């Protein structure tokens, strides 16, 4: 079996070539190189599994920690959703822990799987996270022109005065007008529509809709990649591999093990018993709590309008475009997909 470092170097080179062709507008060539990378990963995993079955190696999954988010992160939910989808795509399992590092509380995933799959998780996660933040949290780049900087900064939903301060060193009415002019020019040069100008533009709502659509698009692409590869070559079914990964997770984190049918039945019986013994006052209070959980409030309507209303469509188009540019390698099909896994990529 090929050395894993050499394998990943080949895959990375194929992805880089695909990105180069994609950037030049040659989508067909880009797709060809992505398919080559995907096939290489697939061949490696099948060969690796054969060695495990023959007991040439121990076949034991390994652990790796990956940072997912941090305390106070505005996009913590979006980051976790994307990470969940990526790990489901790659056939690994994880448990989340909070750790304190350098004075900060970091949300860390303790991930278990086979090395080739863990490497793939890291590759896709890094690419997705960088693309996600590129437009939402851009910084001034001194190597780019003022127009290029304005395009990236203003395109994130950042207000004109803040952009002016970062690009020109000062705020002001004229500087704000100049930011608007440069942004429209940059959009026109790229054949894009100005998505962040006009009356009623809400930067916070724009960013929320962008983030939500980016997450949805990434996870839909992961699912589509699995379905396309399985349709072309047949589903890759390695159920024992999946079970080894899951058992490693349950051994370290027993609380992650799903309840058995007997345990679920017992939990249901206890709940029914507790409800049968409720006083009228307790029953009324419980029913009130249940109604509150399902009630559609004014705040819910406002959030729905921000995320899906007409103004949010521009942000969603930008989020989908950014997510569509992330290269996803389909080499790590979910091992026990045909067996009915209890995990799948989230679609938002």
Kinemage of the C-alpha trace (Angstrom):
@kinemage 1
@onewidth
@group {chain A} dominant
@subgroup {mainchain}
@vectorlist {calphas} color= white
{ca unk a 1} P 0.000 0.000 0.000
{ca unk a 2} L 1.307 3.423 -0.934
{ca unk a 3} L 2.818 5.594 1.797
{ca unk a 4} L 0.098 7.822 3.225
{ca unk a 5} L 2.177 11.015 3.010
{ca unk a 6} L 2.992 10.371 -0.643
{ca unk a 7} L -0.672 9.591 -1.285
{ca unk a 8} L -1.898 12.818 0.300
{ca unk a 9} L 0.777 14.817 -1.554
{ca unk a 10} L -0.551 13.431 -4.854
{ca unk a 11} L -4.122 14.218 -3.860
{ca unk a 12} L -3.185 17.770 -2.820
{ca unk a 13} L -1.389 18.292 -6.148
{ca unk a 14} L -4.429 17.098 -8.093
{ca unk a 15} L -6.690 19.425 -6.099
{ca unk a 16} L -4.336 22.364 -6.687
{ca unk a 17} L -4.399 21.642 -10.428
{ca unk a 18} L -8.196 21.465 -10.351
{ca unk a 19} L -8.337 24.819 -8.550
{ca unk a 20} L -6.031 26.335 -11.153
{ca unk a 21} L -8.227 25.193 -14.028
{ca unk a 22} L -11.372 26.320 -12.182
{ca unk a 23} L -9.900 29.786 -11.646
{ca unk a 24} L -9.108 30.061 -15.373
{ca unk a 25} L -12.675 29.132 -16.269
{ca unk a 26} L -11.946 25.606 -17.505
{ca unk a 27} L -14.566 23.734 -15.454
{ca unk a 28} L -14.280 20.564 -17.516
{ca unk a 29} L -10.558 20.148 -16.838
{ca unk a 30} L -11.098 21.026 -13.178
{ca unk a 31} L -13.713 18.279 -12.871
{ca unk a 32} L -11.326 15.782 -14.494
{ca unk a 33} L -8.591 16.448 -11.933
{ca unk a 34} L -11.038 16.346 -9.019
{ca unk a 35} L -12.204 12.936 -10.265
{ca unk a 36} L -8.590 11.725 -10.411
{ca unk a 37} L -8.042 12.831 -6.810
{ca unk a 38} L -11.255 11.138 -5.793
{ca unk a 39} L -10.328 7.867 -7.491
{ca unk a 40} L -6.898 7.883 -5.865
{ca unk a 41} L -8.430 8.288 -2.421
{ca unk a 42} L -10.934 5.537 -3.093
{ca unk a 43} L -8.266 3.062 -4.210
{ca unk a 44} L -6.214 3.816 -1.132
{ca unk a 45} L -9.072 3.200 1.284
{ca unk a 46} L -9.983 -0.146 -0.323
{ca unk a 47} L -6.349 -1.299 -0.186
{ca unk a 48} L -6.059 -0.130 3.412
{ca unk a 49} L -9.188 -2.050 4.389
{ca unk a 50} L -7.850 -5.244 2.782
{ca unk a 51} L -4.714 -4.983 4.911
{ca unk a 52} L -6.847 -4.540 8.008
{ca unk a 53} L -8.893 -7.645 7.177
{ca unk a 54} L -5.731 -9.678 6.583
{ca unk a 55} L -4.407 -8.526 9.991
{ca unk a 56} L -1.274 -7.094 8.377
{ca unk a 57} L -1.866 -4.097 10.654
{ca unk a 58} L -3.836 -3.750 13.867
{ca unk a 59} L -6.667 -2.001 12.075
{ca unk a 60} L -7.229 0.210 15.092
{ca unk a 61} L -8.685 3.682 14.488
{ca unk a 62} L -6.652 6.630 15.754
{ca unk a 63} L -7.587 9.907 17.448
{ca unk a 64} L -6.961 13.506 16.423
{ca unk a 65} L -8.160 16.809 17.892
{ca unk a 66} L -9.470 19.498 15.547
{ca unk a 67} L -10.552 22.992 16.536
{ca unk a 68} L -14.120 23.717 15.511
{ca unk a 69} L -14.961 27.082 17.065
{ca unk a 70} L -14.397 29.260 20.135
{ca unk a 71} L -16.458 30.843 22.883
{ca unk a 72} L -18.181 33.948 21.550
{ca unk a 73} L -17.820 32.919 17.905
{ca unk a 74} L -20.630 34.564 15.945
{ca unk a 75} L -20.699 31.597 13.577
{ca unk a 76} L -20.405 28.741 16.057
{ca unk a 77} L -23.593 26.995 14.904
{ca unk a 78} L -22.642 27.278 11.224
{ca unk a 79} L -19.128 25.974 11.902
{ca unk a 80} L -20.459 23.005 13.856
{ca unk a 81} L -23.016 22.170 11.167
{ca unk a 82} L -20.366 22.194 8.442
{ca unk a 83} L -17.989 20.123 10.553
{ca unk a 84} L -20.732 17.569 11.212
{ca unk a 85} L -21.418 17.259 7.495
{ca unk a 86} L -17.728 16.864 6.655
{ca unk a 87} L -17.106 14.161 9.257
{ca unk a 88} L -20.206 12.264 8.110
{ca unk a 89} L -18.892 12.493 4.544
{ca unk a 90} L -15.473 11.135 5.548
{ca unk a 91} L -16.675 8.248 7.718
{ca unk a 92} L -15.272 9.380 11.086
{ca unk a 93} L -16.897 10.028 14.481
{ca unk a 94} L -16.251 12.717 17.075
{ca unk a 95} L -17.053 14.075 20.525
{ca unk a 96} L -17.022 17.795 21.352
{ca unk a 97} L -15.136 19.203 24.345
{ca unk a 98} L -14.458 22.706 25.606
{ca unk a 99} L -10.771 23.391 26.297
{ca unk a 100} L -8.921 26.455 27.529
{ca unk a 101} L -6.010 27.389 25.278
{ca unk a 102} L -3.968 30.566 25.491
{ca unk a 103} L -6.609 32.167 27.688
{ca unk a 104} L -9.478 31.318 25.327
{ca unk a 105} L -12.247 28.710 25.517
{ca unk a 106} L -11.986 26.584 22.372
{ca unk a 107} L -14.566 24.102 21.091
{ca unk a 108} L -12.498 21.065 20.120
{ca unk a 109} L -13.603 17.900 18.347
{ca unk a 110} L -11.939 14.699 19.526
{ca unk a 111} L -12.138 12.828 16.222
{ca unk a 112} L -11.641 9.094 15.725
{ca unk a 113} L -11.149 7.273 12.440
{ca unk a 114} L -8.526 5.966 10.068
{ca unk a 115} L -5.627 8.221 9.184
{ca unk a 116} L -6.568 8.648 5.542
{ca unk a 117} L -10.067 9.735 6.584
{ca unk a 118} L -8.786 12.094 9.282
{ca unk a 119} L -6.463 13.720 6.756
{ca unk a 120} L -9.398 14.215 4.410
{ca unk a 121} L -11.462 15.807 7.191
{ca unk a 122} L -8.650 18.269 7.868
{ca unk a 123} L -8.269 19.125 4.180
{ca unk a 124} L -11.973 19.783 3.534
{ca unk a 125} L -12.538 21.514 6.891
{ca unk a 126} L -9.620 23.892 6.319
{ca unk a 127} L -10.776 24.732 2.782
{ca unk a 128} L -14.408 25.229 3.837
{ca unk a 129} L -13.577 27.352 6.864
{ca unk a 130} L -11.197 29.588 4.915
{ca unk a 131} L -13.742 30.108 2.137
{ca unk a 132} L -16.484 30.778 4.701
{ca unk a 133} L -14.476 33.493 6.434
{ca unk a 134} L -12.976 34.985 3.286
{ca unk a 135} L -16.005 37.210 2.661
{ca unk a 136} L -17.414 37.398 6.180
{ca unk a 137} L -14.235 38.320 8.034
{ca unk a 138} L -11.829 39.754 5.427
{ca unk a 139} L -8.830 41.890 6.311
{ca unk a 140} L -6.980 44.579 4.384
{ca unk a 141} L -4.410 43.114 2.008
{ca unk a 142} L -1.554 45.557 1.249
{ca unk a 143} L -0.579 43.536 -1.832
{ca unk a 144} L -3.910 44.278 -3.521
{ca unk a 145} L -5.186 47.484 -5.095
{ca unk a 146} L -7.684 49.755 -3.358
{ca unk a 147} L -10.439 48.513 -5.680
{ca unk a 148} L -9.660 44.848 -4.951
{ca unk a 149} L -9.652 45.493 -1.212
{ca unk a 150} L -12.923 47.394 -1.408
{ca unk a 151} L -14.482 44.513 -3.346
{ca unk a 152} L -13.622 41.923 -0.680
{ca unk a 153} L -14.268 44.129 2.341
{ca unk a 154} L -17.519 45.690 1.161
{ca unk a 155} L -18.697 42.354 -0.253
{ca unk a 156} L -18.649 40.910 3.270
{ca unk a 157} L -21.451 43.280 4.281
{ca unk a 158} L -19.022 45.616 6.042
{ca unk a 159} L -20.308 49.203 6.141
{ca unk a 160} L -18.728 51.817 3.878
{ca unk a 161} L -17.136 53.895 6.613
{ca unk a 162} L -15.357 50.922 8.125
{ca unk a 163} L -14.107 49.941 4.670
{ca unk a 164} L -12.942 53.512 4.055
{ca unk a 165} L -11.029 53.487 7.342
{ca unk a 166} L -9.275 50.239 6.442
{ca unk a 167} L -8.485 51.153 2.826
{ca unk a 168} L -7.939 54.922 2.890
{ca unk a 169} L -6.990 55.397 6.527
{ca unk a 170} L -9.895 57.705 7.350
{ca unk a 171} L -13.674 57.906 7.370
{ca unk a 172} L -15.847 60.579 5.822
{ca unk a 173} L -18.652 61.322 3.400
{ca unk a 174} L -16.443 61.494 0.322
{ca unk a 175} L -14.545 58.381 1.351
{ca unk a 176} L -17.845 56.519 1.695
{ca unk a 177} L -18.921 57.599 -1.782
{ca unk a 178} L -15.583 56.493 -3.170
{ca unk a 179} L -15.993 53.058 -1.559
{ca unk a 180} L -19.385 52.688 -3.236
{ca unk a 181} L -18.018 53.681 -6.632
{ca unk a 182} L -15.059 51.320 -6.444
{ca unk a 183} L -17.255 48.444 -5.305
{ca unk a 184} L -19.700 48.917 -8.176
{ca unk a 185} L -16.823 49.092 -10.658
{ca unk a 186} L -15.296 45.884 -9.254
{ca unk a 187} L -18.658 44.104 -9.465
{ca unk a 188} L -19.147 45.254 -13.057
{ca unk a 189} L -15.692 43.981 -14.027
{ca unk a 190} L -16.606 40.563 -12.627
{ca unk a 191} L -20.055 40.519 -14.191
{ca unk a 192} L -21.676 40.605 -10.740
{ca unk a 193} L -24.558 42.608 -9.283
{ca unk a 194} L -23.933 45.004 -6.395
{ca unk a 195} L -25.468 42.994 -3.553
{ca unk a 196} L -24.734 45.249 -0.590
{ca unk a 197} L -25.941 48.710 -1.575
{ca unk a 198} L -29.313 50.385 -1.572
{ca unk a 199} L -31.804 51.560 1.025
{ca unk a 200} L -32.805 49.120 3.722
{ca unk a 201} L -29.603 47.074 3.508
{ca unk a 202} L -29.020 45.318 6.861
{ca unk a 203} L -25.397 44.157 7.286
{ca unk a 204} L -26.209 41.801 10.172
{ca unk a 205} L -29.063 40.142 8.294
{ca unk a 206} L -26.915 39.919 5.148
{ca unk a 207} L -24.135 38.130 7.036
{ca unk a 208} L -26.588 35.745 8.711
{ca unk a 209} L -28.201 34.775 5.393
{ca unk a 210} L -24.785 34.407 3.731
{ca unk a 211} L -23.560 32.112 6.520
{ca unk a 212} L -26.716 30.024 6.496
{ca unk a 213} L -26.609 29.464 2.728
{ca unk a 214} L -22.882 28.689 2.765
{ca unk a 215} L -23.508 25.959 5.350
{ca unk a 216} L -26.451 24.545 3.384
{ca unk a 217} L -24.530 24.554 0.089
{ca unk a 218} L -21.457 22.829 1.539
{ca unk a 219} L -23.525 20.035 3.060
{ca unk a 220} L -25.646 19.610 -0.075
{ca unk a 221} L -22.495 19.334 -2.163
{ca unk a 222} L -21.097 16.683 0.180
{ca unk a 223} L -24.285 14.639 -0.183
{ca unk a 224} L -24.344 15.127 -3.954
{ca unk a 225} L -20.704 14.024 -4.184
{ca unk a 226} L -21.469 10.794 -2.337
{ca unk a 227} L -24.529 10.095 -4.456
{ca unk a 228} L -22.682 10.812 -7.720
{ca unk a 229} L -19.738 8.557 -6.891
{ca unk a 230} L -21.997 5.737 -5.706
{ca unk a 231} L -24.114 6.045 -8.855
{ca unk a 232} L -21.044 5.837 -11.078
{ca unk a 233} L -19.058 3.117 -9.282
{ca unk a 234} L -21.460 1.564 -6.800
{ca unk a 235} L -21.635 2.235 -3.077
{ca unk a 236} L -18.439 1.536 -1.143
{ca unk a 237} L -19.614 -0.670 1.742
{ca unk a 238} L -17.103 -1.330 4.527
{ca unk a 239} L -19.380 -1.981 7.518
{ca unk a 240} L -16.724 -3.506 9.796
{ca unk a 241} L -14.573 -0.415 9.370
{ca unk a 242} L -17.466 1.809 10.429
{ca unk a 243} L -18.213 -0.371 13.446
{ca unk a 244} L -14.580 -0.248 14.593
{ca unk a 245} L -14.668 3.549 14.458
{ca unk a 246} L -17.941 3.740 16.368
{ca unk a 247} L -16.812 1.273 19.030
{ca unk a 248} L -13.642 3.304 19.564
{ca unk a 249} L -15.817 6.386 20.148
{ca unk a 250} L -18.131 4.553 22.562
{ca unk a 251} L -15.190 3.081 24.499
{ca unk a 252} L -13.791 6.546 25.191
{ca unk a 253} L -17.137 8.348 25.497
{ca unk a 254} L -19.788 5.861 26.723
{ca unk a 255} L -22.457 8.580 26.710
{ca unk a 256} L -22.257 8.677 22.894
{ca unk a 257} L -23.519 5.099 22.552
{ca unk a 258} L -27.156 5.125 21.352
{ca unk a 259} L -29.748 3.592 23.645
{ca unk a 260} L -30.772 0.033 22.914
{ca unk a 261} L -34.369 -0.813 22.066
{ca unk a 262} L -34.850 -2.052 25.621
{ca unk a 263} L -33.426 1.177 27.080
{ca unk a 264} L -35.672 3.306 24.882
{ca unk a 265} L -38.702 1.291 25.914
{ca unk a 266} L -37.784 1.682 29.586
{ca unk a 267} L -37.325 5.447 29.188
{ca unk a 268} L -40.722 5.674 27.506
{ca unk a 269} L -42.313 3.633 30.297
{ca unk a 270} L -40.831 5.894 32.987
{ca unk a 271} L -42.040 9.030 31.217
{ca unk a 272} L -45.554 7.658 30.874
{ca unk a 273} L -45.540 6.673 34.546
{ca unk a 274} L -44.414 10.143 35.608
{ca unk a 275} L -47.150 11.771 33.540
{ca unk a 276} L -49.776 9.421 34.936
{ca unk a 277} L -48.842 10.602 38.436
{ca unk a 278} L -48.917 14.312 37.633
{ca unk a 279} L -51.221 16.592 39.563
{ca unk a 280} L -53.591 18.766 37.495
{ca unk a 281} L -51.345 21.762 38.199
{ca unk a 282} L -48.203 19.897 37.083
{ca unk a 283} L -49.907 18.692 33.904
{ca unk a 284} L -51.079 22.211 33.070
{ca unk a 285} L -47.570 23.637 33.626
{ca unk a 286} L -45.998 20.920 31.440
{ca unk a 287} L -48.444 21.512 28.602
{ca unk a 288} L -47.752 25.247 28.801
{ca unk a 289} L -44.005 24.617 28.473
{ca unk a 290} L -44.603 22.364 25.482
{ca unk a 291} L -46.737 25.006 23.760
{ca unk a 292} L -44.057 27.634 24.354
{ca unk a 293} L -41.441 25.420 22.702
{ca unk a 294} L -43.482 25.063 19.526
{ca unk a 295} L -45.014 28.550 19.374
{ca unk a 296} L -44.041 30.652 16.348
{ca unk a 297} L -43.233 34.082 17.797
{ca unk a 298} L -42.722 37.538 16.323
{ca unk a 299} L -38.979 37.038 16.807
{ca unk a 300} L -39.203 33.830 14.769
{ca unk a 301} L -41.003 35.681 11.969
{ca unk a 302} L -38.391 38.424 11.975
{ca unk a 303} L -35.557 35.921 11.794
{ca unk a 304} L -37.273 34.046 8.947
{ca unk a 305} L -37.663 37.304 7.034
{ca unk a 306} L -33.985 38.135 7.575
{ca unk a 307} L -32.856 34.714 6.402
{ca unk a 308} L -35.299 34.095 3.556
{ca unk a 309} L -36.884 37.423 2.593
{ca unk a 310} L -36.166 39.298 -0.667
{ca unk a 311} L -33.225 41.212 0.829
{ca unk a 312} L -31.607 37.951 1.945
{ca unk a 313} L -31.570 36.469 -1.560
{ca unk a 314} L -28.535 38.538 -2.533
{ca unk a 315} L -26.648 37.264 0.496
{ca unk a 316} L -27.685 33.676 -0.205
{ca unk a 317} L -26.424 33.928 -3.768
{ca unk a 318} L -23.060 35.160 -2.453
{ca unk a 319} L -22.914 32.403 0.181
{ca unk a 320} L -23.757 29.701 -2.349
{ca unk a 321} L -21.128 31.025 -4.761
{ca unk a 322} L -18.425 30.992 -2.073
{ca unk a 323} L -19.340 27.461 -0.956
{ca unk a 324} L -19.418 26.228 -4.566
{ca unk a 325} L -15.778 27.213 -4.912
{ca unk a 326} L -14.597 24.851 -2.164
{ca unk a 327} L -12.998 21.696 -3.583
{ca unk a 328} L -14.495 18.587 -1.992
{ca unk a 329} L -12.744 15.255 -2.455
{ca unk a 330} L -15.190 12.360 -2.578
{ca unk a 331} L -12.570 9.796 -1.621
{ca unk a 332} L -14.027 9.059 1.799
{ca unk a 333} L -17.478 7.656 1.214
{ca unk a 334} L -19.449 6.898 4.325
{ca unk a 335} L -18.319 3.292 4.959
{ca unk a 336} L -21.601 1.742 6.099
{ca unk a 337} L -23.932 3.813 3.997
{ca unk a 338} L -25.776 0.793 2.596
{ca unk a 339} L -26.145 -0.554 6.137
{ca unk a 340} L -28.142 2.466 7.297
{ca unk a 341} L -25.895 4.838 9.214
{ca unk a 342} L -27.415 7.034 11.891
{ca unk a 343} L -25.393 9.963 10.635
{ca unk a 344} L -25.695 12.021 7.458
{ca unk a 345} L -24.596 15.371 6.141
{ca unk a 346} L -26.831 18.138 7.370
{ca unk a 347} L -28.660 20.078 4.716
{ca unk a 348} L -29.659 23.020 6.887
